[in-house]
Amino acid sequence: MSLELTRANSKSSSLVSTEIVLLIVNTATACGFTPQYDELQEIYDKYKDKGFKILDFPCNQFGNQAPGSDEEISEFCSLKFNVTFDQFKKIDVNGENEAELYKFLKSHKKGFMGSNIKWNFTKFLVDRNGNVVKRFASTVKPRKITSDIEKLL
């Protein structure tokens, strides 16, 4: 897996299979699942020194629940949830303008609606070799997947 990504601060970043376990999440700041940011930060803090990262991709495709600019979203997450994991520019996860990353993820793990993302806070777990290992629905809270993360660390 090798993809170019743009962080919320507009800096480019390259995603390459780099011996790191990844949890990739499409998020929103005005969603019923937004409080999951607390648990995401908790598991990031617990595993970040063991080769684990969370990649946060805001998405406004579901009920316009990620309003605001990338900077406003980043500031909201920092102030309300003390988020310190990597945040990226807002993207589309389905449809004509779908991000390449999500095309890759969905081609490897389908969900309840086939390959399409159903809602915000869908999570993909990627191993150290870039293999998409699991896909978790929005309703699965981050703490519930820690055992899956631990198996890959």
N, C-alpha and C positions, 0 to 999 in steps of 0.2 A: 504494500500500500504506500503510495507516494502522491500526495496532493498538496497544492498551494492553498493556504487559508489566510484570511485577514482577521486580525484581532480587533477587538472593540476600539482600540486606540489607533486603528488604521495601519499598524505595522504588519507586514507580511510574515507569515510563518509557514514552514514546510512540515508537513506531516509525513513521516517516513517510519516504517517499522523499525523501532529503535530500542528494543529491549525494555519497553515501558508498557505496563498494563493501563488501558484507557477505559474510562467510562464516558461515553459521548451522549449528551442529553440535549434535546430541543426544549427550550424553556419559554416562559412568559411571565411577565410581572403582575398581571391582573387576572390570574387564573386561580381556580380553586385548589390547584396543586402547587401554587407558588410557595407555600410554607415548606415544601420539600427542599428548598434551598438550605434550610437549617441542617437537615440530615446530610445533604450533599457535602456541606462544609465540614460537618463532623467526621464523615468517612474520609474526606480528603486529608484533614488534619491527622487522622489515625494512620493513614497508609502512604502519605506523600514521600516519606523518607525511605520507603521500601520499593520504589520504582512504580508509583501509581500516580496518574493524573486524571483530572476531570476536565473535559472540554465542553464548554457551555455555548450553545448556539441558540440565541433568541429567535423566535419564529412568530410572525403575526398572522399566520394563515388560519388560525382556529379562533373564530369569534373576535378578531382584532384585540387579542389579549396581551400583545406585546407592543403597546403604543410607545411613542417617543423615539428619540434618536438613540444610536448606540451608546453615546456618552451618558444620556439620561438613564438608560437601562443599567449600565455599569455602575453609575452613582447610586441608584436605587438599591441594587444588590449589595453594594459595599456598605451603605449606611444602614439598611434594614436587616441584612443577614450576615454582615462581616465577611462577604465572599472574597476569597483570595485565590481561588483556582482560575484557570485560564478562561476568559470570556472572549467571544468572537463577534464579528459583525452579524447583524440580523440576516437570516437566510430563509429561503423556501425549502421545505422538506418534501413536498409533493408537487406535482404538476410541471408545467412548461419551463419554469425558472428554477427547478429543483437543483440544489447544490450537488456537485459531483460527489462529495463525501457521502451524502445521503443516498445517492444512486448506488454507490459501492456497498454501504451498510445494508440497505434493503435487498440488494441482490443476493446477499449471503444469509440473511435471516428475515423470514416473513413473519407477520403478526396476524392478529385476528382478522384484519381486513385485507389479507393477502400481503402485498408488499407495501401498500400505502401506510403512512403514519396516521393513526387514528386521532391523536390529540397531543397537546403539549406534555412534556416530561416523559416521553418515551425514551428509554435508555438502552444503549448498546454497549456490551462489554467486549473489549478487544484484547486478545492476549499479546504477549511480548513479541510474537512473530507477525502481528498484523492480522491474525485470524479473528473474524467476528464469531465469538463464542456463544453469546446469548443476547436475546432481545427481551426487554421487560416493558410491560404496559405501564401507562401513566399511573395506574392505581397501585402499582408495586412501589412501596416506600423504599428509599435508599438503604435503610438499615436492614431490610429483608434480603439484600443481595450481598451483604458483607462476606458470607461464607463462600460465595462464588468468587469474589475478589481474592479472598485469602488463598483459595486453591491455585490461583494463577500467579501469586507473588513468590 
